[in-house]
Amino acid sequence: MLTSSTARDVIQRMAGCRILVIGDVMLDHFIWGAVRRISPEAPVPIVEVTRETTFPGGAANVARNLSAFTPHAYLMGRVGKDSAAGELRRLLHGEGVNTEPMLESDTLPTISKTRIIARQQHVVRVDRETIEKLSPDELKLITQRLETMLPGLDGVIIEDYGKGFVTQDFADQVLGLCQAAGKLVCVDPSPHNPLNWSGASLVKPNRLEAFAAAGVQDQRSPGPPLQDTRLLEVGGKLLDQWNVSKVLITLGEQGMILFQRDCPPHHIPTRAREVYDVSGAGDTAIAFLTLALAAGLSAEDAADLANHASGIVVGKLGTARVMQDELQQAFED
């Protein structure tokens, strides 16, 4: 278990870690307002808009979480030639994320998600996206850029939202290059895109993704996670199925559970005090897990730190990130 002094040392070491995030990037657009009446045209609320905000989403939100703790956060994904891409780059540059490795598509739009919020209630979400797999030329470009960057990196995060950027060929190429270079690779998988993650250092699914990947029906057994026989079965199965040494399953209000080869499962209880919004919690978890491992922590301590960070971000509304003083305070509390 990390202490406040150990956490302070780790936070200082994180500043020197160089991490590349690769995956599906998107722009999160929030429209905030109030509802005072129902539309006479249809039985739907009328939202009177008071303000609008935009944030980096998907893999871009992972990079944004990193950039609050290290000036060496890099992002590789695919955007279009549109205003959303310009806004996304503006936001990321403002928060210290290096977007030079990004790919720009001539035909696809930048993925964007517009959420309408009225009095802190999520009314509706509007998505703009075209899901299309990487072309051979795009995969070649990714490989070339990754080969150039790898000697200067401490870790790589693969963030899959199932939007077409992450394919099996992509996973094989990226994991093969990272494994050959001896680099840390952490994966946040998508349940809609089952892939083989052999060669990854750690894979971090949530409970839904884990059970789906293992092909096991979740009975949601009451009681502590370490007594949940189906959950324990899934963790062991995924270690073999993905051929990895570590699987961390996030469990929402029950925290996280870490599975490692030749070690008993390790449960980390949740650190969240109040939960306002779980969107982006997985992005926060994979970011801090990778940063902590790159900074030299054990898998158990890295999971504990990521759990503290996730507990902070779910207490915020919207696509949020954790700051250094907040994480330090969480350990002091």
C-alpha angles and dihedrals in degrees: 000000000000120000125211092256092049090048090052091053092048092050089053092050091049089067089072096048117109112208131178119202115203124185149064111350124194144165119246113211120190125195111195124197150124133268118219102154147012121254116259088215097060138352093270132113121258109229114207104209117230101168145349130218136182131205137176109265139194113006088355090062090053090054089046090055090052095049093063088065105030134031088213102076115135129187130204120182142114127276134168131239095264145105092269090061090050091050091047092052091046092053094045094047089050089057096045102258117145108226099177093110091059122121121225120210123210092204110030127074124232107264110249134175122200116200121191112210123189118185090340091307119121104233103176143334126223118200128200111192145125112207110215129153123242115276120231089253092052092049090050090052091050091051092050094049093046092050089053094048102040099084089059097046132092096192147358129217120202108203113190120189093165094250097129103266095098113061133159091259088051092049092048093049097044096042092045093053093045093047091050090051092047093240128156112251124186121186131206102194132204120232088216093058111050109195140166109254098188109153096034119125093219138355120209115197124164118238095269092049093046096053092044092051092048093046092234124137112238112230092181094227113207118239136048118341092239088062094047101105095190092051091050089048091052094049093052092044094052092051088060098035094052093034093227133135097227136037121178115193117196113216106190110225090010094060120225139316123210123209120195131171114264091006132097115251113273120215123205113193119225119271096199115122098184128010117214102152130005094190108119095015091116090050090053093048096052092044095053094038090057094042091051093048090048089050090057105262123144117252090255094052092042089054090049091053092046089050091054090050092049090049089058098047096051087059089065128075119238131003099335138168135211122248127212096250091050093053093046091049091051090061093044090052 
